[in-house]
Amino acid sequence: MDIFKNKWFAKFAGKEGITDEMLIEAIENAEHGLIDADYGGGVIKQRIARVGEGKSGGYRTIILYRKTDKAFFVYGFPKNKQSNITKLEVREFKALAEITLALDSAAMAKLIEEKVLIKIG
């Protein structure tokens, strides 16, 4: 399983104290069928706890996900600032997932080299 975060998400995670280990754990949970919300089309939402607190008041992450293959953290938000993503955002993330999950190894290597994507696992 290859796990990535995009440039925007990396900045968000750093600011909020979300570590790569926390992201890897979220994907491990998804791999075991523990998915907080499955929007279909390769888009899932996983909750991540704040340090020293539980998941309920923590963070929500949007992940472009293909089981046993690839996961891309593309968006996140604290639960206390936003309750969920909109139907329009779900459609947009599904369109992004269709493109992103279909990238071949050459395109992925270029995005990593250009630091558009950061590999974390």
Backbone as XML, in Angstrom:
<?xml version="1.0"?>
<chain id="A" units="angstrom">
  <residue number="1" name="MET">
    <atom name="N" x="0.850" y="-1.177" z="0.000"/>
    <atom name="CA" x="0.000" y="0.000" z="0.000"/>
    <atom name="C" x="0.896" y="1.240" z="0.000"/>
  </residue>
  <residue number="2" name="ASP">
    <atom name="N" x="0.687" y="2.102" z="-0.966"/>
    <atom name="CA" x="1.405" y="3.371" z="-1.033"/>
    <atom name="C" x="0.493" y="4.467" z="-0.496"/>
  </residue>
  <residue number="3" name="ILE">
    <atom name="N" x="1.031" y="5.280" z="0.393"/>
    <atom name="CA" x="0.253" y="6.350" z="1.026"/>
    <atom name="C" x="0.935" y="7.683" z="0.731"/>
  </residue>
  <residue number="4" name="PHE">
    <atom name="N" x="0.120" y="8.652" z="0.312"/>
    <atom name="CA" x="0.633" y="9.968" z="-0.061"/>
    <atom name="C" x="-0.207" y="11.058" z="0.595"/>
  </residue>
  <residue number="5" name="LYS">
    <atom name="N" x="0.371" y="12.243" z="0.676"/>
    <atom name="CA" x="-0.391" y="13.440" z="1.031"/>
    <atom name="C" x="-0.033" y="14.503" z="0.002"/>
  </residue>
  <residue number="6" name="ASN">
    <atom name="N" x="-1.029" y="15.317" z="-0.348"/>
    <atom name="CA" x="-0.724" y="16.387" z="-1.287"/>
    <atom name="C" x="-0.123" y="17.567" z="-0.527"/>
  </residue>
  <residue number="7" name="LYS">
    <atom name="N" x="0.363" y="18.527" z="-1.270"/>
    <atom name="CA" x="1.058" y="19.665" z="-0.684"/>
    <atom name="C" x="0.155" y="20.425" z="0.296"/>
  </residue>
  <residue number="8" name="TRP">
    <atom name="N" x="-1.094" y="20.653" z="-0.084"/>
    <atom name="CA" x="-2.023" y="21.365" z="0.791"/>
    <atom name="C" x="-2.226" y="20.597" z="2.090"/>
  </residue>
  <residue number="9" name="PHE">
    <atom name="N" x="-2.465" y="19.296" z="1.972"/>
    <atom name="CA" x="-2.719" y="18.492" z="3.166"/>
    <atom name="C" x="-1.480" y="18.450" z="4.059"/>
  </residue>
  <residue number="10" name="ALA">
    <atom name="N" x="-0.299" y="18.374" z="3.479"/>
    <atom name="CA" x="0.932" y="18.350" z="4.273"/>
    <atom name="C" x="1.039" y="19.612" z="5.131"/>
  </residue>
  <residue number="11" name="LYS">
    <atom name="N" x="0.690" y="20.749" z="4.557"/>
    <atom name="CA" x="0.729" y="22.008" z="5.305"/>
    <atom name="C" x="-0.318" y="21.988" z="6.429"/>
  </residue>
  <residue number="12" name="PHE">
    <atom name="N" x="-1.527" y="21.550" z="6.113"/>
    <atom name="CA" x="-2.600" y="21.438" z="7.102"/>
    <atom name="C" x="-2.175" y="20.512" z="8.244"/>
  </residue>
  <residue number="13" name="ALA">
    <atom name="N" x="-1.672" y="19.332" z="7.909"/>
    <atom name="CA" x="-1.287" y="18.344" z="8.918"/>
    <atom name="C" x="-0.182" y="18.892" z="9.818"/>
  </residue>
  <residue number="14" name="GLY">
    <atom name="N" x="0.803" y="19.542" z="9.225"/>
    <atom name="CA" x="1.893" y="20.112" z="10.013"/>
    <atom name="C" x="1.395" y="21.155" z="10.997"/>
  </residue>
  <residue number="15" name="LYS">
    <atom name="N" x="0.505" y="22.023" z="10.532"/>
    <atom name="CA" x="-0.053" y="23.076" z="11.382"/>
    <atom name="C" x="-0.878" y="22.502" z="12.539"/>
  </residue>
  <residue number="16" name="GLU">
    <atom name="N" x="-1.574" y="21.404" z="12.276"/>
    <atom name="CA" x="-2.463" y="20.803" z="13.275"/>
    <atom name="C" x="-1.787" y="19.732" z="14.129"/>
  </residue>
  <residue number="17" name="GLY">
    <atom name="N" x="-0.530" y="19.405" z="13.850"/>
    <atom name="CA" x="0.164" y="18.382" z="14.630"/>
    <atom name="C" x="-0.221" y="16.965" z="14.281"/>
  </residue>
  <residue number="18" name="ILE">
    <atom name="N" x="-0.718" y="16.757" z="13.059"/>
    <atom name="CA" x="-1.083" y="15.418" z="12.595"/>
    <atom name="C" x="0.165" y="14.778" z="11.996"/>
  </residue>
  <residue number="19" name="THR">
    <atom name="N" x="0.611" y="13.688" z="12.594"/>
    <atom name="CA" x="1.848" y="13.042" z="12.155"/>
    <atom name="C" x="1.596" y="12.022" z="11.046"/>
  </residue>
  <residue number="20" name="ASP">
    <atom name="N" x="2.664" y="11.661" z="10.352"/>
    <atom name="CA" x="2.559" y="10.617" z="9.330"/>
    <atom name="C" x="2.107" y="9.299" z="9.950"/>
  </residue>
  <residue number="21" name="GLU">
    <atom name="N" x="2.521" y="9.037" z="11.173"/>
    <atom name="CA" x="2.118" y="7.803" z="11.850"/>
    <atom name="C" x="0.601" y="7.774" z="12.055"/>
  </residue>
  <residue number="22" name="MET">
    <atom name="N" x="0.025" y="8.924" z="12.363"/>
    <atom name="CA" x="-1.430" y="9.001" z="12.536"/>
    <atom name="C" x="-2.137" y="8.736" z="11.205"/>
  </residue>
  <residue number="23" name="LEU">
    <atom name="N" x="-1.566" y="9.235" z="10.117"/>
    <atom name="CA" x="-2.149" y="9.015" z="8.794"/>
    <atom name="C" x="-2.047" y="7.546" z="8.397"/>
  </residue>
  <residue number="24" name="ILE">
    <atom name="N" x="-0.907" y="6.957" z="8.665"/>
    <atom name="CA" x="-0.715" y="5.535" z="8.356"/>
    <atom name="C" x="-1.715" y="4.685" z="9.142"/>
  </residue>
  <residue number="25" name="GLU">
    <atom name="N" x="-1.930" y="5.037" z="10.409"/>
    <atom name="CA" x="-2.899" y="4.306" z="11.222"/>
    <atom name="C" x="-4.309" y="4.416" z="10.631"/>
  </residue>
  <residue number="26" name="ALA">
    <atom name="N" x="-4.668" y="5.601" z="10.137"/>
    <atom name="CA" x="-5.989" y="5.789" z="9.520"/>
    <atom name="C" x="-6.153" y="4.869" z="8.309"/>
  </residue>
  <residue number="27" name="ILE">
    <atom name="N" x="-5.094" y="4.709" z="7.524"/>
    <atom name="CA" x="-5.156" y="3.827" z="6.351"/>
    <atom name="C" x="-5.181" y="2.364" z="6.786"/>
  </residue>
  <residue number="28" name="GLU">
    <atom name="N" x="-4.415" y="2.022" z="7.801"/>
    <atom name="CA" x="-4.462" y="0.643" z="8.308"/>
    <atom name="C" x="-5.878" y="0.292" z="8.761"/>
  </residue>
  <residue number="29" name="ASN">
    <atom name="N" x="-6.546" y="1.234" z="9.421"/>
    <atom name="CA" x="-7.938" y="1.004" z="9.821"/>
    <atom name="C" x="-8.821" y="0.779" z="8.596"/>
  </residue>
  <residue number="30" name="ALA">
    <atom name="N" x="-8.641" y="1.604" z="7.570"/>
    <atom name="CA" x="-9.429" y="1.454" z="6.339"/>
    <atom name="C" x="-9.172" y="0.098" z="5.697"/>
  </residue>
  <residue number="31" name="GLU">
    <atom name="N" x="-7.929" y="-0.332" z="5.709"/>
    <atom name="CA" x="-7.584" y="-1.630" z="5.122"/>
    <atom name="C" x="-8.277" y="-2.776" z="5.861"/>
  </residue>
  <residue number="32" name="HIS">
    <atom name="N" x="-8.591" y="-2.562" z="7.127"/>
    <atom name="CA" x="-9.298" y="-3.578" z="7.920"/>
    <atom name="C" x="-10.810" y="-3.357" z="7.918"/>
  </residue>
  <residue number="33" name="GLY">
    <atom name="N" x="-11.271" y="-2.489" z="7.010"/>
    <atom name="CA" x="-12.704" y="-2.268" z="6.867"/>
    <atom name="C" x="-13.291" y="-1.234" z="7.813"/>
  </residue>
  <residue number="34" name="LEU">
    <atom name="N" x="-12.453" y="-0.574" z="8.585"/>
    <atom name="CA" x="-12.919" y="0.436" z="9.536"/>
    <atom name="C" x="-12.883" y="1.813" z="8.870"/>
  </residue>
  <residue number="35" name="ILE">
    <atom name="N" x="-13.888" y="2.072" z="8.058"/>
    <atom name="CA" x="-13.983" y="3.324" z="7.304"/>
    <atom name="C" x="-15.113" y="4.147" z="7.910"/>
  </residue>
  <residue number="36" name="ASP">
    <atom name="N" x="-14.820" y="5.395" z="8.235"/>
    <atom name="CA" x="-15.830" y="6.248" z="8.874"/>
    <atom name="C" x="-16.937" y="6.644" z="7.912"/>
  </residue>
  <residue number="37" name="ALA">
    <atom name="N" x="-16.596" y="6.946" z="6.668"/>
    <atom name="CA" x="-17.608" y="7.237" z="5.647"/>
    <atom name="C" x="-17.034" y="6.873" z="4.289"/>
  </residue>
  <residue number="38" name="ASP">
    <atom name="N" x="-17.797" y="6.116" z="3.508"/>
    <atom name="CA" x="-17.407" y="5.752" z="2.149"/>
    <atom name="C" x="-18.360" y="6.463" z="1.198"/>
  </residue>
  <residue number="39" name="TYR">
    <atom name="N" x="-17.833" y="7.457" z="0.497"/>
    <atom name="CA" x="-18.646" y="8.247" z="-0.425"/>
    <atom name="C" x="-18.758" y="7.587" z="-1.803"/>
  </residue>
  <residue number="40" name="GLY">
    <atom name="N" x="-18.047" y="6.479" z="-2.005"/>
    <atom name="CA" x="-18.035" y="5.822" z="-3.303"/>
    <atom name="C" x="-17.048" y="6.501" z="-4.236"/>
  </residue>
  <residue number="41" name="GLY">
    <atom name="N" x="-16.789" y="5.869" z="-5.360"/>
    <atom name="CA" x="-15.904" y="6.458" z="-6.354"/>
    <atom name="C" x="-14.477" y="6.645" z="-5.890"/>
  </residue>
  <residue number="42" name="GLY">
    <atom name="N" x="-14.058" y="5.883" z="-4.880"/>
    <atom name="CA" x="-12.692" y="5.981" z="-4.391"/>
    <atom name="C" x="-12.464" y="7.096" z="-3.387"/>
  </residue>
  <residue number="43" name="VAL">
    <atom name="N" x="-13.530" y="7.596" z="-2.768"/>
    <atom name="CA" x="-13.416" y="8.688" z="-1.791"/>
    <atom name="C" x="-13.939" y="8.206" z="-0.436"/>
  </residue>
  <residue number="44" name="ILE">
    <atom name="N" x="-13.085" y="8.321" z="0.586"/>
    <atom name="CA" x="-13.496" y="7.973" z="1.942"/>
    <atom name="C" x="-13.157" y="9.117" z="2.895"/>
  </residue>
  <residue number="45" name="LYS">
    <atom name="N" x="-13.814" y="9.067" z="4.054"/>
    <atom name="CA" x="-13.502" y="10.009" z="5.135"/>
    <atom name="C" x="-13.056" y="9.189" z="6.332"/>
  </residue>
  <residue number="46" name="GLN">
    <atom name="N" x="-11.946" y="9.585" z="6.920"/>
    <atom name="CA" x="-11.457" y="8.952" z="8.138"/>
    <atom name="C" x="-11.282" y="10.018" z="9.214"/>
  </residue>
  <residue number="47" name="ARG">
    <atom name="N" x="-11.667" y="9.661" z="10.423"/>
    <atom name="CA" x="-11.463" y="10.551" z="11.564"/>
    <atom name="C" x="-10.088" y="10.297" z="12.161"/>
  </residue>
  <residue number="48" name="ILE">
    <atom name="N" x="-9.465" y="11.376" z="12.605"/>
    <atom name="CA" x="-8.170" y="11.287" z="13.280"/>
    <atom name="C" x="-8.300" y="12.069" z="14.585"/>
  </residue>
  <residue number="49" name="ALA">
    <atom name="N" x="-7.890" y="11.447" z="15.680"/>
    <atom name="CA" x="-8.010" y="12.080" z="16.996"/>
    <atom name="C" x="-6.987" y="13.200" z="17.147"/>
  </residue>
  <residue number="50" name="ARG">
    <atom name="N" x="-7.377" y="14.207" z="17.908"/>
    <atom name="CA" x="-6.410" y="15.219" z="18.336"/>
    <atom name="C" x="-5.504" y="14.557" z="19.369"/>
  </residue>
  <residue number="51" name="VAL">
    <atom name="N" x="-4.284" y="15.018" z="19.460"/>
    <atom name="CA" x="-3.353" y="14.463" z="20.440"/>
    <atom name="C" x="-3.944" y="14.638" z="21.839"/>
  </residue>
  <residue number="52" name="GLY">
    <atom name="N" x="-4.037" y="13.539" z="22.575"/>
    <atom name="CA" x="-4.556" y="13.556" z="23.937"/>
    <atom name="C" x="-6.068" y="13.588" z="24.037"/>
  </residue>
  <residue number="53" name="GLU">
    <atom name="N" x="-6.771" y="13.501" z="22.901"/>
    <atom name="CA" x="-8.233" y="13.522" z="22.899"/>
    <atom name="C" x="-8.748" y="12.381" z="22.029"/>
  </residue>
  <residue number="54" name="GLY">
    <atom name="N" x="-10.053" y="12.265" z="21.941"/>
    <atom name="CA" x="-10.670" y="11.234" z="21.118"/>
    <atom name="C" x="-10.909" y="11.704" z="19.690"/>
  </residue>
  <residue number="55" name="LYS">
    <atom name="N" x="-11.448" y="10.796" z="18.887"/>
    <atom name="CA" x="-11.714" y="11.098" z="17.479"/>
    <atom name="C" x="-12.932" y="11.994" z="17.274"/>
  </residue>
  <residue number="56" name="SER">
    <atom name="N" x="-13.898" y="11.942" z="18.189"/>
    <atom name="CA" x="-15.168" y="12.637" z="17.948"/>
    <atom name="C" x="-14.987" y="14.143" z="17.768"/>
  </residue>
  <residue number="57" name="GLY">
    <atom name="N" x="-14.077" y="14.755" z="18.478"/>
    <atom name="CA" x="-13.844" y="16.190" z="18.334"/>
    <atom name="C" x="-12.584" y="16.505" z="17.567"/>
  </residue>
  <residue number="58" name="GLY">
    <atom name="N" x="-12.020" y="15.521" z="16.914"/>
    <atom name="CA" x="-10.740" y="15.689" z="16.236"/>
    <atom name="C" x="-10.845" y="16.188" z="14.820"/>
  </residue>
  <residue number="59" name="TYR">
    <atom name="N" x="-10.164" y="15.523" z="13.934"/>
    <atom name="CA" x="-10.054" y="15.940" z="12.532"/>
    <atom name="C" x="-10.771" y="14.964" z="11.617"/>
  </residue>
  <residue number="60" name="ARG">
    <atom name="N" x="-11.203" y="15.483" z="10.492"/>
    <atom name="CA" x="-11.775" y="14.666" z="9.434"/>
    <atom name="C" x="-10.833" y="14.782" z="8.246"/>
  </residue>
  <residue number="61" name="THR">
    <atom name="N" x="-10.512" y="13.648" z="7.638"/>
    <atom name="CA" x="-9.635" y="13.655" z="6.472"/>
    <atom name="C" x="-10.369" y="13.034" z="5.294"/>
  </residue>
  <residue number="62" name="ILE">
    <atom name="N" x="-10.170" y="13.619" z="4.142"/>
    <atom name="CA" x="-10.721" y="13.078" z="2.900"/>
    <atom name="C" x="-9.573" y="12.402" z="2.170"/>
  </residue>
  <residue number="63" name="ILE">
    <atom name="N" x="-9.810" y="11.154" z="1.790"/>
    <atom name="CA" x="-8.770" y="10.319" z="1.214"/>
    <atom name="C" x="-9.267" y="9.727" z="-0.098"/>
  </residue>
  <residue number="64" name="LEU">
    <atom name="N" x="-8.447" y="9.826" z="-1.127"/>
    <atom name="CA" x="-8.708" y="9.114" z="-2.378"/>
    <atom name="C" x="-8.083" y="7.743" z="-2.148"/>
  </residue>
  <residue number="65" name="TYR">
    <atom name="N" x="-8.890" y="6.697" z="-2.251"/>
    <atom name="CA" x="-8.478" y="5.404" z="-1.710"/>
    <atom name="C" x="-8.850" y="4.243" z="-2.613"/>
  </residue>
  <residue number="66" name="ARG">
    <atom name="N" x="-7.869" y="3.400" z="-2.838"/>
    <atom name="CA" x="-8.101" y="2.112" z="-3.501"/>
    <atom name="C" x="-7.471" y="1.039" z="-2.624"/>
  </residue>
  <residue number="67" name="LYS">
    <atom name="N" x="-8.309" y="0.189" z="-2.073"/>
    <atom name="CA" x="-7.881" y="-0.841" z="-1.117"/>
    <atom name="C" x="-6.684" y="-1.626" z="-1.646"/>
  </residue>
  <residue number="68" name="THR">
    <atom name="N" x="-5.724" y="-1.847" z="-0.772"/>
    <atom name="CA" x="-4.473" y="-2.587" z="-0.997"/>
    <atom name="C" x="-3.578" y="-1.977" z="-2.073"/>
  </residue>
  <residue number="69" name="ASP">
    <atom name="N" x="-3.899" y="-0.773" z="-2.548"/>
    <atom name="CA" x="-3.115" y="-0.172" z="-3.628"/>
    <atom name="C" x="-2.560" y="1.187" z="-3.239"/>
  </residue>
  <residue number="70" name="LYS">
    <atom name="N" x="-3.419" y="2.211" z="-3.236"/>
    <atom name="CA" x="-2.965" y="3.581" z="-3.009"/>
    <atom name="C" x="-3.952" y="4.346" z="-2.150"/>
  </residue>
  <residue number="71" name="ALA">
    <atom name="N" x="-3.415" y="5.323" z="-1.420"/>
    <atom name="CA" x="-4.244" y="6.250" z="-0.649"/>
    <atom name="C" x="-3.611" y="7.631" z="-0.730"/>
  </residue>
  <residue number="72" name="PHE">
    <atom name="N" x="-4.453" y="8.638" z="-0.967"/>
    <atom name="CA" x="-3.991" y="10.016" z="-1.089"/>
    <atom name="C" x="-4.785" y="10.891" z="-0.124"/>
  </residue>
  <residue number="73" name="PHE">
    <atom name="N" x="-4.125" y="11.443" z="0.879"/>
    <atom name="CA" x="-4.763" y="12.411" z="1.756"/>
    <atom name="C" x="-4.804" y="13.739" z="1.008"/>
  </residue>
  <residue number="74" name="VAL">
    <atom name="N" x="-6.017" y="14.247" z="0.751"/>
    <atom name="CA" x="-6.145" y="15.450" z="-0.074"/>
    <atom name="C" x="-6.813" y="16.620" z="0.632"/>
  </residue>
  <residue number="75" name="TYR">
    <atom name="N" x="-7.523" y="16.356" z="1.735"/>
    <atom name="CA" x="-8.225" y="17.448" z="2.419"/>
    <atom name="C" x="-8.465" y="17.054" z="3.863"/>
  </residue>
  <residue number="76" name="GLY">
    <atom name="N" x="-8.438" y="18.034" z="4.737"/>
    <atom name="CA" x="-8.722" y="17.780" z="6.135"/>
    <atom name="C" x="-9.301" y="19.011" z="6.787"/>
  </residue>
  <residue number="77" name="PHE">
    <atom name="N" x="-10.017" y="18.767" z="7.879"/>
    <atom name="CA" x="-10.600" y="19.886" z="8.609"/>
    <atom name="C" x="-10.878" y="19.472" z="10.043"/>
  </residue>
  <residue number="78" name="PRO">
    <atom name="N" x="-10.773" y="20.431" z="10.970"/>
    <atom name="CA" x="-11.146" y="20.128" z="12.353"/>
    <atom name="C" x="-12.660" y="20.076" z="12.471"/>
  </residue>
  <residue number="79" name="LYS">
    <atom name="N" x="-13.156" y="19.131" z="13.223"/>
    <atom name="CA" x="-14.600" y="18.946" z="13.402"/>
    <atom name="C" x="-15.257" y="20.200" z="13.965"/>
  </residue>
  <residue number="80" name="ASN">
    <atom name="N" x="-14.556" y="20.945" z="14.804"/>
    <atom name="CA" x="-15.152" y="22.128" z="15.414"/>
    <atom name="C" x="-15.249" y="23.319" z="14.453"/>
  </residue>
  <residue number="81" name="LYS">
    <atom name="N" x="-14.648" y="23.218" z="13.279"/>
    <atom name="CA" x="-14.713" y="24.309" z="12.291"/>
    <atom name="C" x="-15.640" y="23.989" z="11.122"/>
  </residue>
  <residue number="82" name="GLN">
    <atom name="N" x="-15.851" y="22.708" z="10.868"/>
    <atom name="CA" x="-16.669" y="22.283" z="9.731"/>
    <atom name="C" x="-17.262" y="20.930" z="10.080"/>
  </residue>
  <residue number="83" name="SER">
    <atom name="N" x="-18.562" y="20.772" z="9.871"/>
    <atom name="CA" x="-19.177" y="19.509" z="10.275"/>
    <atom name="C" x="-18.991" y="18.401" z="9.236"/>
  </residue>
  <residue number="84" name="ASN">
    <atom name="N" x="-18.994" y="18.760" z="7.965"/>
    <atom name="CA" x="-18.848" y="17.753" z="6.925"/>
    <atom name="C" x="-18.529" y="18.443" z="5.603"/>
  </residue>
  <residue number="85" name="ILE">
    <atom name="N" x="-18.332" y="17.648" z="4.552"/>
    <atom name="CA" x="-18.151" y="18.222" z="3.224"/>
    <atom name="C" x="-19.506" y="18.250" z="2.523"/>
  </residue>
  <residue number="86" name="THR">
    <atom name="N" x="-19.647" y="19.144" z="1.553"/>
    <atom name="CA" x="-20.913" y="19.308" z="0.842"/>
    <atom name="C" x="-21.054" y="18.257" z="-0.257"/>
  </residue>
  <residue number="87" name="LYS">
    <atom name="N" x="-22.267" y="18.139" z="-0.791"/>
    <atom name="CA" x="-22.504" y="17.214" z="-1.907"/>
    <atom name="C" x="-21.673" y="17.612" z="-3.121"/>
  </residue>
  <residue number="88" name="LEU">
    <atom name="N" x="-21.515" y="18.912" z="-3.346"/>
    <atom name="CA" x="-20.689" y="19.389" z="-4.455"/>
    <atom name="C" x="-19.235" y="18.974" z="-4.241"/>
  </residue>
  <residue number="89" name="GLU">
    <atom name="N" x="-18.736" y="19.116" z="-3.025"/>
    <atom name="CA" x="-17.361" y="18.708" z="-2.736"/>
    <atom name="C" x="-17.188" y="17.204" z="-2.934"/>
  </residue>
  <residue number="90" name="VAL">
    <atom name="N" x="-18.185" y="16.419" z="-2.546"/>
    <atom name="CA" x="-18.109" y="14.970" z="-2.759"/>
    <atom name="C" x="-17.950" y="14.682" z="-4.254"/>
  </residue>
  <residue number="91" name="ARG">
    <atom name="N" x="-18.767" y="15.325" z="-5.090"/>
    <atom name="CA" x="-18.662" y="15.117" z="-6.545"/>
    <atom name="C" x="-17.285" y="15.514" z="-7.062"/>
  </residue>
  <residue number="92" name="GLU">
    <atom name="N" x="-16.758" y="16.627" z="-6.551"/>
    <atom name="CA" x="-15.437" y="17.086" z="-6.994"/>
    <atom name="C" x="-14.339" y="16.129" z="-6.554"/>
  </residue>
  <residue number="93" name="PHE">
    <atom name="N" x="-14.435" y="15.618" z="-5.330"/>
    <atom name="CA" x="-13.441" y="14.646" z="-4.868"/>
    <atom name="C" x="-13.537" y="13.345" z="-5.667"/>
  </residue>
  <residue number="94" name="LYS">
    <atom name="N" x="-14.726" y="12.934" z="-6.050"/>
    <atom name="CA" x="-14.879" y="11.730" z="-6.878"/>
    <atom name="C" x="-14.216" y="11.923" z="-8.242"/>
  </residue>
  <residue number="95" name="ALA">
    <atom name="N" x="-14.383" y="13.103" z="-8.828"/>
    <atom name="CA" x="-13.740" y="13.398" z="-10.116"/>
    <atom name="C" x="-12.222" y="13.383" z="-9.952"/>
  </residue>
  <residue number="96" name="LEU">
    <atom name="N" x="-11.722" y="13.955" z="-8.857"/>
    <atom name="CA" x="-10.286" y="13.949" z="-8.584"/>
    <atom name="C" x="-9.785" y="12.527" z="-8.365"/>
  </residue>
  <residue number="97" name="ALA">
    <atom name="N" x="-10.559" y="11.705" z="-7.673"/>
    <atom name="CA" x="-10.167" y="10.315" z="-7.420"/>
    <atom name="C" x="-10.043" y="9.537" z="-8.723"/>
  </residue>
  <residue number="98" name="GLU">
    <atom name="N" x="-10.975" y="9.761" z="-9.635"/>
    <atom name="CA" x="-10.931" y="9.051" z="-10.918"/>
    <atom name="C" x="-9.615" y="9.328" z="-11.644"/>
  </residue>
  <residue number="99" name="ILE">
    <atom name="N" x="-9.184" y="10.566" z="-11.629"/>
    <atom name="CA" x="-7.935" y="10.942" z="-12.294"/>
    <atom name="C" x="-6.725" y="10.450" z="-11.500"/>
  </residue>
  <residue number="100" name="THR">
    <atom name="N" x="-6.727" y="10.726" z="-10.205"/>
    <atom name="CA" x="-5.562" y="10.443" z="-9.370"/>
    <atom name="C" x="-5.293" y="8.951" z="-9.236"/>
  </residue>
  <residue number="101" name="LEU">
    <atom name="N" x="-6.333" y="8.162" z="-9.019"/>
    <atom name="CA" x="-6.134" y="6.734" z="-8.836"/>
    <atom name="C" x="-5.730" y="6.024" z="-10.127"/>
  </residue>
  <residue number="102" name="ALA">
    <atom name="N" x="-5.883" y="6.699" z="-11.262"/>
    <atom name="CA" x="-5.509" y="6.116" z="-12.549"/>
    <atom name="C" x="-4.092" y="6.507" z="-12.989"/>
  </residue>
  <residue number="103" name="LEU">
    <atom name="N" x="-3.396" y="7.328" z="-12.203"/>
    <atom name="CA" x="-2.051" y="7.764" z="-12.590"/>
    <atom name="C" x="-1.114" y="6.568" z="-12.702"/>
  </residue>
  <residue number="104" name="ASP">
    <atom name="N" x="-0.299" y="6.580" z="-13.757"/>
    <atom name="CA" x="0.689" y="5.511" z="-13.901"/>
    <atom name="C" x="1.946" y="5.861" z="-13.106"/>
  </residue>
  <residue number="105" name="SER">
    <atom name="N" x="2.888" y="4.923" z="-13.036"/>
    <atom name="CA" x="4.074" y="5.113" z="-12.191"/>
    <atom name="C" x="4.932" y="6.292" z="-12.645"/>
  </residue>
  <residue number="106" name="ALA">
    <atom name="N" x="4.998" y="6.550" z="-13.949"/>
    <atom name="CA" x="5.785" y="7.686" z="-14.448"/>
    <atom name="C" x="5.171" y="9.016" z="-13.995"/>
  </residue>
  <residue number="107" name="ALA">
    <atom name="N" x="3.863" y="9.131" z="-14.101"/>
    <atom name="CA" x="3.185" y="10.354" z="-13.667"/>
    <atom name="C" x="3.322" y="10.536" z="-12.159"/>
  </residue>
  <residue number="108" name="MET">
    <atom name="N" x="3.208" y="9.450" z="-11.425"/>
    <atom name="CA" x="3.361" y="9.524" z="-9.969"/>
    <atom name="C" x="4.778" y="9.981" z="-9.608"/>
  </residue>
  <residue number="109" name="ALA">
    <atom name="N" x="5.772" y="9.418" z="-10.268"/>
    <atom name="CA" x="7.164" y="9.791" z="-9.993"/>
    <atom name="C" x="7.394" y="11.276" z="-10.247"/>
  </residue>
  <residue number="110" name="LYS">
    <atom name="N" x="6.800" y="11.790" z="-11.310"/>
    <atom name="CA" x="6.950" y="13.214" z="-11.626"/>
    <atom name="C" x="6.301" y="14.083" z="-10.549"/>
  </residue>
  <residue number="111" name="LEU">
    <atom name="N" x="5.111" y="13.715" z="-10.091"/>
    <atom name="CA" x="4.424" y="14.477" z="-9.049"/>
    <atom name="C" x="5.194" y="14.443" z="-7.721"/>
  </residue>
  <residue number="112" name="ILE">
    <atom name="N" x="5.820" y="13.327" z="-7.437"/>
    <atom name="CA" x="6.641" y="13.213" z="-6.220"/>
    <atom name="C" x="7.894" y="14.076" z="-6.371"/>
  </residue>
  <residue number="113" name="GLU">
    <atom name="N" x="8.524" y="14.003" z="-7.522"/>
    <atom name="CA" x="9.726" y="14.799" z="-7.784"/>
    <atom name="C" x="9.433" y="16.296" z="-7.677"/>
  </residue>
  <residue number="114" name="GLU">
    <atom name="N" x="8.260" y="16.709" z="-8.160"/>
    <atom name="CA" x="7.869" y="18.115" z="-8.117"/>
    <atom name="C" x="7.282" y="18.524" z="-6.770"/>
  </residue>
  <residue number="115" name="LYS">
    <atom name="N" x="7.229" y="17.575" z="-5.824"/>
    <atom name="CA" x="6.720" y="17.783" z="-4.462"/>
    <atom name="C" x="5.240" y="18.188" z="-4.432"/>
  </residue>
  <residue number="116" name="VAL">
    <atom name="N" x="4.503" y="17.782" z="-5.470"/>
    <atom name="CA" x="3.054" y="17.934" z="-5.464"/>
    <atom name="C" x="2.469" y="16.879" z="-4.535"/>
  </residue>
  <residue number="117" name="LEU">
    <atom name="N" x="3.097" y="15.689" z="-4.553"/>
    <atom name="CA" x="2.732" y="14.589" z="-3.662"/>
    <atom name="C" x="3.933" y="14.234" z="-2.798"/>
  </residue>
  <residue number="118" name="ILE">
    <atom name="N" x="3.650" y="13.868" z="-1.568"/>
    <atom name="CA" x="4.690" y="13.442" z="-0.636"/>
    <atom name="C" x="4.346" y="12.032" z="-0.197"/>
  </residue>
  <residue number="119" name="LYS">
    <atom name="N" x="5.266" y="11.090" z="-0.420"/>
    <atom name="CA" x="5.021" y="9.711" z="-0.034"/>
    <atom name="C" x="5.307" y="9.546" z="1.457"/>
  </residue>
  <residue number="120" name="ILE">
    <atom name="N" x="4.353" y="8.932" z="2.166"/>
    <atom name="CA" x="4.544" y="8.740" z="3.597"/>
    <atom name="C" x="4.525" y="7.274" z="4.011"/>
  </residue>
  <residue number="121" name="GLY">
    <atom name="N" x="4.147" y="6.412" z="3.129"/>
    <atom name="CA" x="4.109" y="5.007" z="3.504"/>
    <atom name="C" x="3.998" y="4.117" z="2.309"/>
  </residue>
</chain>
